[in-house]
Amino acid sequence: MKHAILWTCMFASFVANAETTIDPASIYSSHCAACHGADRLGGMGPALLPESLERLRPDDLLDVLRNGRPATQMQGFSKELGDATIKQMATWLRSAPAATPRWEQADIEASRIVYHAPGTLPARPVFSADPSNLFLVVEAGTHHVSVLDGDKLEPIHRFTTRFALHGGPKFSSDGRYVYMASRDGWVSKYDLWNLKLVAEVRAGMNTRNLAVSEDGEWVMVGNTLPQTLVLLRASDLSLQRIYPVTGAGGKSSRVSAVYDAAPRGSFIVALRDIPEVWEIPYIGKKTFEPRVIELTDVLDDFFFDQPYRHILGASRTATGQVIDLDAGRKVADLALTGMPHLGSGITWKRNGREVMASPNLKQGAISVIDMQSWKTVATIPTNGPGFFLRSHEATPYAWTDAMMSPKRDTLQVIDKQTLAIVGNVTPSPGRTAAHVEFTRDGRYALVSLMEADGAIVVYDARTLKEIKRLPMDKPIGKYNVFNKTTRSSGTSH
């Protein structure tokens, strides 16, 4: 009996020592490389780099390693690897590789896939729904997009996407094509009229977002790894130019965001590590040379006024500033606190003056800013820190969430004239509700129930009564073609 006890203790000690001295690279090579690539840059599965995993909570990463991902080929390893090993693997995956990953011209060009050459698909919709009142619903649970008929409020199609779309889909000005970027750098072009994938290319290893030019000719992709901007031809996603994102002193930077400034015929780029904004024209001589505007602080995100002359931006330290793009300089400071999410701001007319309102990622407050004086004219207390604020020209209300707070299940409805909270909606108690988008006419508000067995919950925008629910798999966002292509003041652009 004593020998048995001694052997049991020795075996347990051996297992414990083995798990504390694991070689993560060897385990990765044996269990992960076939799907995620020997260099962790992705393959059949997504990239597994620190930048790719930064928005995945530690417990969620451990859960995936232990139990896999439902409805995917990602298996769990709880039976093959001990828990201590899995925890060490999670730490290793969040550490940078020994060699800096590279993704250059040859890599981009080799990755491009053209499924349908330009001009080979019919120039008419294959469905009877109004193509300008379609919604795209990004379902993050199993990486799909559902296409909704905005009049009947019913799905008409569903297709698979690359892993973890990010930055919001962007539409061509006629609404026919939608361009989507994944976190690990894949850019996909989809023909909404024919419901077919047209082309794909991997523009980087970790991508912030993309923008599509108003003339429909160009796509600009902003990367955080490598630290580049990538210009693609919209027709077939062929590579046109790579911009190293470096400042005057040679310092490199990640891209905070890139947007199309349609009335200006240019792309506007904010940099996360250098206090600069770049304007890259795509009309005229088409030299695509950046015009650099130096700032006093970096911009983590920004918002355009409706004429697209000014941008309102803020850093993570809440330093807010107004940049006049015509003058090429900062013209005002913004009195902001917490972490305003200006990229999700909206505008409207109040008492004859244009105002802009922004949610806050750290504070339960909506800041309302006068667009002439640049002063904060009101601060509206809310249930907690929120991510999205949405409205529509045809509704007197603005809707905000509190998705970073204990009251993440409830949206508040704000009267845009009195700035008072006039209503609340709770689609499902205890479950995250956020990201409102309106139908083309503003009659209905669609809310995302952001859960694995979630839904799009449709409300009457006037009475706040629930109309119907459409089951969805973690619908993190929805995007109306008309509202986006007409640059509605009630939604982000």
C-alpha positions as CSV (number, residue, x, y, z in Angstrom):
1,M,0.0,0.0,0.0
2,K,2.8,2.4,0.9
3,H,4.5,1.6,-2.5
4,A,1.2,2.4,-4.3
5,I,0.9,5.7,-2.4
6,L,4.5,6.6,-3.2
7,W,4.1,5.8,-6.9
8,T,0.9,7.9,-7.0
9,C,2.7,10.9,-5.5
10,M,5.7,10.5,-7.8
11,F,3.4,10.3,-10.9
12,A,1.5,13.4,-9.8
13,S,4.8,15.2,-9.2
14,F,6.0,14.1,-12.7
15,V,2.8,15.4,-14.4
16,A,3.0,18.7,-12.5
17,N,6.7,19.2,-13.4
18,A,6.0,18.3,-17.0
19,E,3.2,20.9,-17.1
20,T,5.4,23.6,-15.5
21,T,8.2,23.1,-18.0
22,I,6.2,22.8,-21.3
23,D,7.5,24.1,-24.6
24,P,4.6,26.2,-25.9
25,A,6.1,26.4,-29.4
26,S,6.3,22.6,-29.6
27,I,2.7,22.2,-28.4
28,Y,1.6,24.9,-30.9
29,S,3.4,23.0,-33.7
30,S,1.7,19.7,-32.8
31,H,-1.8,21.0,-32.1
32,C,-2.4,24.4,-33.8
33,A,-0.1,25.0,-36.7
34,A,-2.0,22.9,-39.2
35,C,-5.0,25.4,-39.0
36,H,-3.4,28.6,-37.8
37,G,-0.1,28.5,-39.7
38,A,3.4,27.6,-38.5
39,D,4.1,31.4,-38.1
40,R,0.8,32.0,-36.3
41,L,-0.3,34.3,-39.2
42,G,-3.4,32.2,-39.9
43,G,-4.5,29.6,-42.4
44,M,-7.8,27.8,-42.3
45,G,-8.1,29.3,-38.8
46,P,-7.5,32.9,-37.9
47,A,-4.1,34.5,-36.9
48,L,-3.0,33.9,-33.3
49,L,-1.0,37.0,-32.5
50,P,-1.3,39.3,-29.6
51,E,-2.9,42.0,-31.8
52,S,-5.4,39.4,-33.0
53,L,-6.4,38.4,-29.5
54,E,-6.3,41.8,-27.7
55,R,-10.1,42.1,-27.7
56,L,-10.7,38.5,-26.5
57,R,-11.1,38.4,-22.8
58,P,-8.7,36.1,-20.9
59,D,-11.4,33.8,-19.7
60,D,-12.9,33.6,-23.2
61,L,-9.5,32.5,-24.7
62,L,-9.1,29.9,-22.0
63,D,-12.6,28.6,-22.8
64,V,-11.8,28.3,-26.5
65,L,-8.6,26.4,-25.8
66,R,-10.4,24.1,-23.4
67,N,-13.7,23.6,-25.2
68,G,-13.3,24.8,-28.8
69,R,-15.7,26.9,-30.8
70,P,-19.2,25.5,-31.6
71,A,-20.0,25.1,-35.3
72,T,-16.3,25.5,-36.3
73,Q,-13.4,23.1,-36.8
74,M,-11.8,24.4,-33.6
75,Q,-11.7,21.5,-31.2
76,G,-11.2,21.8,-27.4
77,F,-8.0,20.4,-25.8
78,S,-9.2,19.9,-22.2
79,K,-8.7,16.1,-22.5
80,E,-5.3,16.3,-24.2
81,L,-3.7,19.1,-22.3
82,G,-3.8,19.7,-18.6
83,D,-5.3,23.0,-17.3
84,A,-1.9,24.4,-16.3
85,T,-0.6,23.7,-19.8
86,I,-3.6,25.4,-21.4
87,K,-3.1,28.5,-19.2
88,Q,0.6,28.6,-20.2
89,M,-0.4,28.3,-23.9
90,A,-2.9,31.2,-23.5
91,T,-0.1,33.4,-22.0
92,W,2.3,32.3,-24.8
93,L,-0.3,33.2,-27.5
94,R,-0.6,36.7,-26.1
95,S,3.2,37.1,-26.4
96,A,4.8,38.5,-29.5
97,P,6.7,35.9,-31.7
98,A,10.5,35.8,-31.5
99,A,10.7,37.1,-35.1
100,T,8.6,40.2,-36.1
101,P,5.9,39.0,-38.5
102,R,6.1,40.6,-42.0
103,W,3.4,41.1,-44.6
104,E,4.6,42.7,-47.7
105,Q,3.8,43.3,-51.4
106,A,4.4,39.7,-52.5
107,D,2.3,38.4,-49.6
108,I,-0.6,40.6,-50.4
109,E,-0.5,39.9,-54.1
110,A,-0.2,36.1,-53.5
111,S,-3.2,36.1,-51.2
112,R,-5.7,37.7,-53.6
113,I,-8.6,35.5,-54.8
114,V,-11.0,36.6,-57.6
115,Y,-14.2,34.6,-57.6
116,H,-16.0,36.7,-60.2
117,A,-14.1,39.0,-62.6
118,P,-15.5,42.6,-62.9
119,G,-18.4,42.8,-65.2
120,T,-19.3,39.1,-65.2
121,L,-22.3,39.3,-62.8
122,P,-25.7,40.8,-63.8
123,A,-26.2,44.4,-62.9
124,R,-29.6,43.8,-61.3
125,P,-30.7,42.4,-58.0
126,V,-31.7,38.7,-57.9
127,F,-34.4,39.4,-55.3
128,S,-37.5,41.5,-55.1
129,A,-36.6,43.5,-52.0
130,D,-35.7,47.2,-52.2
131,P,-31.9,47.1,-52.5
132,S,-31.5,50.4,-50.8
133,N,-33.4,49.3,-47.7
134,L,-31.3,46.1,-47.0
135,F,-29.6,45.5,-43.7
136,L,-26.4,43.6,-43.2
137,V,-26.3,41.9,-39.8
138,V,-22.9,40.8,-38.7
139,E,-23.3,37.6,-36.6
140,A,-20.0,37.2,-34.7
141,G,-20.9,33.8,-33.1
142,T,-20.2,31.6,-36.1
143,H,-19.0,34.4,-38.4
144,H,-21.8,34.9,-40.8
145,V,-23.7,37.9,-42.2
146,S,-27.4,37.9,-42.7
147,V,-29.1,40.1,-45.3
148,L,-32.5,41.5,-44.2
149,D,-35.3,43.0,-46.2
150,G,-35.8,46.3,-44.4
151,D,-39.5,46.6,-45.5
152,K,-40.6,43.1,-44.6
153,L,-38.1,42.9,-41.8
154,E,-37.2,39.3,-42.8
155,P,-33.9,37.6,-43.7
156,I,-33.4,36.9,-47.5
157,H,-29.9,35.5,-47.4
158,R,-27.1,34.4,-45.1
159,F,-23.4,33.8,-45.9
160,T,-20.2,33.0,-44.2
161,T,-17.4,35.5,-43.6
162,R,-13.8,35.6,-42.5
163,F,-13.1,35.4,-38.8
164,A,-14.0,38.4,-36.7
165,L,-15.2,41.2,-39.0
166,H,-14.2,44.6,-37.6
167,G,-14.7,48.2,-38.3
168,G,-18.2,47.9,-39.9
169,P,-19.0,47.0,-43.5
170,K,-18.6,49.8,-46.1
171,F,-20.8,50.2,-49.2
172,S,-20.2,51.4,-52.7
173,S,-22.2,54.6,-53.3
174,D,-24.9,52.7,-55.3
175,G,-25.3,50.1,-52.5
176,R,-24.4,47.2,-54.8
177,Y,-21.1,46.2,-53.2
178,V,-20.1,45.8,-49.6
179,Y,-16.5,45.6,-48.4
180,M,-15.6,43.9,-45.1
181,A,-12.4,43.7,-43.2
182,S,-11.5,41.0,-40.6
183,R,-9.3,41.5,-37.6
184,D,-6.6,39.3,-39.2
185,G,-6.4,41.5,-42.3
186,W,-8.7,39.8,-44.9
187,V,-10.7,42.2,-47.1
188,S,-13.7,40.8,-48.8
189,K,-15.8,42.3,-51.6
190,Y,-19.4,41.0,-51.8
191,D,-22.0,41.7,-54.5
192,L,-25.3,42.4,-52.6
193,W,-27.4,42.4,-55.8
194,N,-26.2,38.9,-56.8
195,L,-25.6,37.6,-53.2
196,K,-22.1,36.4,-54.2
197,L,-18.6,36.9,-52.9
198,V,-16.6,38.7,-55.6
199,A,-13.0,38.9,-54.4
200,E,-10.7,38.7,-51.3
201,V,-7.2,39.7,-50.4
202,R,-5.2,39.8,-47.2
203,A,-4.0,43.3,-46.8
204,G,-2.4,42.9,-43.4
205,M,-2.0,40.7,-40.3
206,N,-4.2,42.9,-38.0
207,T,-6.5,45.4,-39.5
208,R,-8.3,48.3,-37.9
209,N,-10.8,49.2,-40.6
210,L,-11.3,50.1,-44.2
211,A,-12.8,52.9,-46.3
212,V,-14.3,53.0,-49.8
213,S,-14.0,56.0,-52.0
214,E,-17.1,57.8,-53.1
215,D,-16.3,57.3,-56.7
216,G,-16.2,53.5,-56.1
217,E,-12.7,53.1,-57.4
218,W,-10.6,52.7,-54.3
219,V,-10.4,50.9,-51.0
220,M,-8.0,52.1,-48.3
221,V,-7.1,49.6,-45.5
222,G,-5.7,50.7,-42.1
223,N,-3.5,48.2,-40.3
224,T,-2.0,47.9,-36.8
225,L,0.2,45.0,-37.9
226,P,2.2,45.7,-39.9
227,Q,1.9,49.5,-39.4
228,T,0.8,50.3,-42.9
229,L,-2.0,51.7,-45.1
230,V,-2.8,49.6,-48.1
231,L,-4.5,51.1,-51.2
232,L,-6.5,48.6,-53.3
233,R,-8.4,48.9,-56.5
234,A,-12.1,48.4,-55.7
235,S,-13.0,46.5,-58.8
236,D,-10.8,43.4,-58.1
237,L,-9.0,44.3,-54.8
238,S,-5.6,44.4,-56.7
239,L,-2.8,46.1,-54.8
240,Q,-2.0,49.6,-55.8
241,R,0.2,51.0,-53.1
242,I,1.5,50.3,-49.6
243,Y,2.1,53.3,-47.3
244,P,4.5,52.8,-44.3
245,V,2.9,54.7,-41.5
246,T,5.8,56.8,-40.2
247,G,6.0,60.3,-38.9
248,A,8.5,63.1,-39.7
249,G,11.0,61.7,-37.2
250,G,10.8,58.2,-38.6
251,K,8.6,56.8,-35.8
252,S,6.1,54.2,-37.0
253,S,2.5,54.1,-35.9
254,R,-0.6,51.9,-35.8
255,V,-3.6,53.3,-37.7
256,S,-6.5,54.4,-35.4
257,A,-9.0,54.7,-38.2
258,V,-9.4,55.5,-41.8
259,Y,-12.6,57.0,-43.3
260,D,-13.9,58.3,-46.6
261,A,-14.5,62.1,-46.7
262,A,-16.8,61.9,-49.7
263,P,-17.4,65.7,-50.1
264,R,-13.7,66.2,-50.1
265,G,-12.8,63.3,-52.4
266,S,-10.2,62.1,-50.0
267,F,-9.4,59.5,-47.3
268,I,-8.8,60.8,-43.7
269,V,-6.5,58.8,-41.5
270,A,-5.8,59.1,-37.8
271,L,-2.7,57.6,-36.2
272,R,-2.6,56.0,-32.8
273,D,1.1,56.6,-31.9
274,I,1.9,59.8,-33.8
275,P,0.0,63.1,-33.3
276,E,-0.9,63.5,-37.0
277,V,-3.9,63.2,-39.3
278,W,-3.3,62.4,-42.9
279,E,-5.5,63.4,-45.8
280,I,-5.0,61.3,-49.0
281,P,-6.9,62.7,-52.0
282,Y,-8.3,60.2,-54.6
283,I,-9.7,62.7,-57.1
284,G,-7.8,65.1,-59.4
285,K,-4.3,64.0,-60.4
286,K,-4.6,60.8,-58.2
287,T,-1.1,60.9,-56.9
288,F,-2.5,59.7,-53.6
289,E,0.2,61.6,-51.7
290,P,-0.6,62.2,-48.0
291,R,-1.1,65.7,-46.7
292,V,0.1,65.6,-43.1
293,I,-1.7,67.7,-40.4
294,E,0.3,67.9,-37.2
295,L,-1.6,67.8,-33.9
296,T,-0.9,68.3,-30.2
297,D,-2.1,64.8,-29.3
298,V,-3.0,61.5,-31.0
299,L,-6.5,60.6,-32.1
300,D,-7.9,57.2,-31.2
301,D,-11.0,57.9,-33.1
302,F,-12.8,60.8,-34.7
303,F,-16.0,62.2,-36.1
304,F,-16.8,64.3,-39.2
305,D,-19.2,67.3,-39.1
306,Q,-21.8,67.0,-41.9
307,P,-19.9,69.3,-44.4
308,Y,-16.8,67.2,-43.7
309,R,-14.7,70.3,-43.1
310,H,-14.0,69.5,-39.4
311,I,-13.1,66.4,-37.5
312,L,-13.7,66.0,-33.8
313,G,-11.3,63.6,-32.2
314,A,-10.1,62.4,-28.8
315,S,-7.3,60.4,-27.4
316,R,-7.7,57.7,-24.7
317,T,-6.8,60.3,-22.1
318,A,-9.9,62.3,-23.2
319,T,-7.9,65.1,-24.8
320,G,-10.4,66.3,-27.3
321,Q,-9.7,68.6,-30.3
322,V,-11.3,70.0,-33.4
323,I,-9.3,70.0,-36.6
324,D,-10.2,72.3,-39.5
325,L,-9.2,70.2,-42.6
326,D,-9.3,73.2,-44.9
327,A,-6.9,75.2,-42.7
328,G,-4.9,72.1,-41.8
329,R,-4.7,72.8,-38.1
330,K,-6.4,72.4,-34.7
331,V,-8.9,75.2,-34.1
332,A,-10.4,74.3,-30.8
333,D,-10.2,72.0,-27.7
334,L,-13.1,69.9,-26.5
335,A,-14.0,69.8,-22.8
336,L,-14.4,66.1,-22.4
337,T,-13.7,63.6,-19.7
338,G,-13.6,59.8,-19.4
339,M,-13.2,58.1,-22.8
340,P,-15.6,59.6,-25.3
341,H,-16.4,57.4,-28.3
342,L,-16.6,60.1,-30.9
343,G,-16.6,57.7,-33.8
344,S,-20.1,56.7,-32.7
345,G,-21.4,60.2,-32.5
346,I,-24.4,61.7,-34.2
347,T,-25.7,65.2,-35.1
348,W,-29.0,67.0,-35.2
349,K,-30.5,70.5,-35.1
350,R,-31.5,71.7,-31.7
351,N,-33.0,75.2,-31.2
352,G,-31.7,76.1,-34.6
353,R,-28.1,75.1,-34.0
354,E,-26.3,72.0,-35.0
355,V,-25.2,69.8,-32.1
356,M,-23.1,66.6,-31.9
357,A,-23.5,64.0,-29.2
358,S,-21.1,61.2,-28.2
359,P,-21.3,58.3,-25.8
360,N,-18.5,57.5,-23.3
361,L,-16.6,54.3,-22.8
362,K,-15.7,55.0,-19.2
363,Q,-18.5,57.2,-17.9
364,G,-22.3,57.0,-17.8
365,A,-22.8,60.2,-19.7
366,I,-23.6,61.6,-23.2
367,S,-21.7,64.8,-24.1
368,V,-23.6,67.2,-26.3
369,I,-21.4,69.7,-28.2
370,D,-22.4,72.9,-30.0
371,M,-21.0,72.6,-33.6
372,Q,-20.3,76.4,-33.9
373,S,-18.8,77.2,-30.5
374,W,-17.4,73.7,-29.9
375,K,-18.5,74.0,-26.3
376,T,-20.2,71.2,-24.3
377,V,-23.7,72.5,-23.9
378,A,-25.1,69.5,-21.9
379,T,-24.0,66.3,-20.3
380,I,-26.8,63.7,-20.1
381,P,-26.5,61.1,-17.3
382,T,-27.1,57.5,-18.5
383,N,-27.2,54.0,-17.0
384,G,-23.5,53.5,-17.5
385,P,-20.6,53.6,-20.0
386,G,-21.9,52.9,-23.5
387,F,-20.5,52.2,-27.0
388,F,-23.2,53.3,-29.4
389,L,-25.5,56.3,-30.0
390,R,-28.0,56.2,-32.9
391,S,-30.8,58.2,-34.3
392,H,-32.5,59.1,-37.6
393,E,-33.7,62.3,-39.3
394,A,-37.3,61.1,-39.1
395,T,-37.4,60.4,-35.3
396,P,-37.2,62.9,-32.4
397,Y,-35.3,60.4,-30.3
398,A,-31.7,59.2,-29.9
399,W,-31.0,55.7,-28.5
400,T,-28.0,54.8,-26.4
401,D,-26.8,51.7,-24.7
402,A,-24.9,51.0,-21.5
403,M,-23.2,47.9,-22.6
404,M,-20.0,48.3,-20.5
405,S,-22.1,48.5,-17.3
406,P,-24.3,46.2,-15.1
407,K,-27.3,47.7,-16.9
408,R,-26.0,46.4,-20.3
409,D,-29.5,45.0,-20.9
410,T,-31.3,48.3,-21.2
411,L,-31.3,51.0,-23.8
412,Q,-32.3,54.6,-23.0
413,V,-34.2,56.8,-25.4
414,I,-33.4,60.5,-25.3
415,D,-35.5,63.4,-26.6
416,K,-33.2,65.3,-29.0
417,Q,-34.8,68.7,-28.1
418,T,-35.2,68.5,-24.3
419,L,-32.3,66.1,-23.8
420,A,-34.4,64.2,-21.3
421,I,-34.6,60.5,-21.0
422,V,-38.1,59.7,-22.2
423,G,-38.1,55.9,-22.3
424,N,-36.3,52.6,-21.8
425,V,-36.3,49.3,-23.6
426,T,-35.0,46.0,-22.2
427,P,-35.1,43.3,-24.9
428,S,-34.0,40.5,-22.5
429,P,-33.2,41.1,-18.8
430,G,-29.6,40.3,-18.0
431,R,-28.4,40.1,-21.6
432,T,-26.4,42.7,-23.6
433,A,-28.5,45.0,-25.8
434,A,-26.8,47.5,-28.1
435,H,-26.2,49.0,-31.5
436,V,-29.4,50.5,-32.8
437,E,-30.0,51.0,-36.5
438,F,-33.1,52.4,-38.2
439,T,-34.9,51.4,-41.3
440,R,-34.6,53.7,-44.3
441,D,-37.7,55.7,-43.4
442,G,-36.9,55.8,-39.6
443,R,-40.1,54.0,-38.7
444,Y,-38.4,51.0,-37.0
445,A,-35.4,50.7,-34.7
446,L,-33.5,47.4,-34.8
447,V,-31.6,46.5,-31.7
448,S,-28.9,43.8,-31.3
449,L,-29.3,41.2,-28.5
450,M,-25.5,40.4,-28.5
451,E,-25.6,36.9,-27.2
452,A,-24.8,33.5,-28.7
453,D,-28.5,32.7,-29.0
454,G,-29.4,36.3,-29.6
455,A,-31.7,38.2,-31.9
456,I,-32.4,41.4,-33.8
457,V,-35.3,42.9,-31.8
458,V,-37.4,45.3,-33.9
459,Y,-39.1,48.3,-32.2
460,D,-41.6,50.9,-33.4
461,A,-39.4,54.0,-33.2
462,R,-42.4,56.2,-32.2
463,T,-44.1,54.1,-29.5
464,L,-41.1,52.0,-28.4
465,K,-43.2,48.8,-28.7
466,E,-41.6,45.6,-29.7
467,I,-42.7,44.5,-33.2
468,K,-40.8,41.2,-33.7
469,R,-37.6,39.2,-33.1
470,L,-35.3,37.6,-35.6
471,P,-33.1,34.9,-34.0
472,M,-29.4,35.6,-34.7
473,D,-26.0,34.2,-33.5
474,K,-24.4,37.1,-31.5
475,P,-25.4,39.9,-33.8
476,I,-22.8,42.6,-33.0
477,G,-24.0,45.1,-35.6
478,K,-26.4,45.9,-38.4
479,Y,-26.0,48.3,-41.2
480,N,-28.7,49.9,-43.4
481,V,-27.6,50.5,-47.0
482,F,-29.6,53.7,-47.5
483,N,-28.6,55.3,-44.2
484,K,-24.9,54.5,-44.8
485,T,-24.7,55.5,-48.4
486,T,-26.6,58.8,-47.8
487,R,-24.4,59.5,-44.7
488,S,-27.4,59.9,-42.4
489,S,-26.7,62.3,-39.5
490,G,-28.1,59.7,-37.1
491,T,-25.5,57.0,-37.8
492,S,-21.7,56.6,-38.1
493,H,-20.1,56.9,-41.5
